[in-house]
Amino acid sequence: MTRLTWIAFLAAFGLLGCQSETPLSYGGTPPGEEEPDDEEPEDLFPEFDGATLEVYSPQSAEIIFLEDGITFDAEIIGVDGDVLDFDEIVWETDQEFGPIFEGTYGESFMDWGIHTFTITAELPNGDRLQTVLGGVRIQGRHTGVYAGNLAMNVDMEFQGTPVNAACNGGLDFVIDMAGEVLSGGGQCSIALVIIDPIDVTYEVNADVEDDEAIGDVGIDIGFFALPIGFEGEFEGDSDLHADFEGGLLGFNMAGTLDAHRLSVYVDP
């Protein structure tokens, strides 16, 4: 082997030796960097995992009387059925801006209307629980649609002869959601021997306060309506009785109106 060939052989052998002594490395953490933390973050509030929000009051489509006020009642229940110590429950209504109450139990008086309540709990473990209750009606105790009858006696004197007749007709009216205004009416016919029957329409309007209704029966016999005052009283929550008496164009009129509530649902 010539000298040049021998030198080339030794050089090649040296290079191969260097490659075998410094192998390439794959994976792992590069020098100067920290090892990644693969551990799960610690759950600091495990008792809230899987908890539920239970709302007891109000309930969807419930009717609440204005004078009684509304009760807010809710709890956070753990998966084991126990009540958890958490009172940051926020109550809102679509009828007002912002929260109306915060807590698990409370009472309040609110304006009349049909409310949708949203109840929210932001739990310490990061869970968010929410319940929406719609159609909650807050209204007056006597609010509703009524139907009944109006009975009226009509007395007059014709050429010195007393004449009397009766007028019985239907009656329907509505008391608004606030439970403060009564409005409605009906019609009947007065049959007198001396003249043709007279068609009578009447309007009934009154202010309602507590268990009383004070207003007018507007009797219209085709010329103009004569208001005859009346005072009525509710018997229970659903029945109204009233008496009235007055005169019109020589007619003396006295009568009663009686009505029963058919429905508690009225438009706002």
Disulfide bonds with the S-S distance in Angstrom:
Cys167-Cys188 1.47
